């Protein structure tokens, strides 16, 4: 249920609204596609999601592939939980836990188009070029001030917000390709990008990337 800004009675959320747990309690691939065009907000900073990747416990590139451990327990929590982990001992990466509780699956948010709080982003990133602020999973968490302290918090009712794609925005032109920076299950086309926002994605879009089936 959503509470109107005017303080009226709560109303049901629209279907597949990222402000609800039900949005994430679906196939991780469906969520990865649906998150393209949504807004990611933390504090005074926000951006439009333009690139995601999906991961599932049944394939070897997923942290949950080896089962439940102290490091991966967040991946098995309720859908809509933030899984934030340290990559290569340097970067914090933000993921959205998906599917039913007890299943290890998550969407990695790879890139944003910066929209709000760009001055703060530039200070945190040490870059002026808006294309370089959030064009990678470690860059966007640095730009938005998202750290390991937000691991296992709610994306539905926590400090990190995922908001629906604004109605005035054109639908994203989503294409699929292989995921980046992994050495296992590299053949799976589980990278989702908005071809219309290619200047903000983490890597150039290969010509071989396929359009998402509708």
Secondary structure, DSSP 4 states (H G I P E B T S, - for coil): -B--TT----BPPPTT-TTSHHHHSS-HHHHHHHTTT-EEEETTEEEEEEEEEEEETTSTTSGGGG---TTTGGGGS-TTBEEEEEETTTEEEEEEE-SSTTS-EEEEEEEEEEEE-HHHHHHHHT---GGGTSSSHHHHHHHHT--GGGTT-BSSSSSEEEEPPPTTSPPP-EEEE--SS-SSSTT---EEEEGGGGGGSSSPPPTTPEEPP-
